[in-house]
């Protein structure tokens, strides 16, 4: 149904109150893939009710697994010999499906994953996944729209230097290396908190890892892994969404359940913008009673400013006092939503991977369209500070990563509802 619904936001409310964040989308999808590494039942807790989890659950079912999701608990029972083909219809809907490549190759010695094709945030390659797996002994070819990987003699340990600390490539290599013969070193590995979370599950399953949380991961392959139980790390990007929403609306919001350290750099930006920020290990509070000041932002791999929060920084600067430069270093398509923000009256000029934003006291409500999950959330934030009514369409993108964003924002005092998209009259 969500494909024909939209959000209707009436701007002007000052957000205040307390929210709790769910488990992280970008962790749980990989934890679900990691379950494939062991026969038996892996139990995941703090699993968010979002579309991407449903898609990954369907993918696992098609591979022969039994998946049950009740409340925030997910159990995945993996057969002795899972299937090894991920179809185009699911991979197309969710690019993260590519994370079954490493575990299935390790477990089955063979895997076919449909190539994801284009997506809304740029030309996201798979070369680092492919080159890394080849270093572990995989033979890989692309045929009829599928990436086919085989390791007829089994995978072996190897040294991999990633040209770029890719999150997805690091995860696929980790999940392949845990069952390879010998030791693998992944250098220039990504060290996002979601990768650390994956490492913790793998360790509970019996994997031997060193350098967890650093850019040099050492994996000593083992013969087999056992299923385990694990609680998903809190979603730092959702936490950041509410932090920016608080600052933009000149509000006062407490956010619970994410590791504050995971978004230190974003909170520091909000402090630079004039917000008061305080908190403890797993909660923080952002309050501000004046218009925020403009702040420059540069996206980088963790611990740099997350590209997933870049749309929120853009939206904040659209109503800040002053001019800011936003530099996007991760994804070439991530400014696509600027056209929509401009429809709300924002003054933004992009040039390559830079955007210059001149803040205005208020935006002006209009119909806009979500182009991806974070851009969609950024537009909702912009709607909160736009005069009159903003409608955000194509919210299936937002549903991919946010369990019921409208209800949570309403709890903080926002005027936002989910409503049917009116039928086109032509
Ligand atoms: N890249 C390559 N070749 C590769 C792999 C990556 O050129 O083989 C490039 C990509 O094209 C991109 C950059 O490297 O320009 C970063 O890609 P990365 O592999 O690090 O990202 P990802 O694994 O595809 C995950 C998250 C993204 C998040 C990024 C960066 C998931 C499911 N997705 O993507 O989250 O933006 O890491 O932190 O974990 C989102 O949640 O909205 C989202 C897009």
Boltz pocket constraint, residues with backbone or C-beta under 6 A from the ligand:
constraints:
  - pocket:
      binder: B
      contacts: [[A, 25], [A, 26], [A, 27], [A, 29], [A, 96], [A, 122], [A, 123], [A, 124], [A, 125], [A, 126], [A, 127], [A, 128], [A, 129], [A, 130], [A, 164], [A, 165], [A, 166], [A, 167], [A, 168], [A, 169], [A, 190], [A, 192], [A, 307], [A, 308], [A, 329], [A, 330], [A, 331], [A, 332], [A, 373], [A, 374], [A, 401]]
      max_distance: 6.0
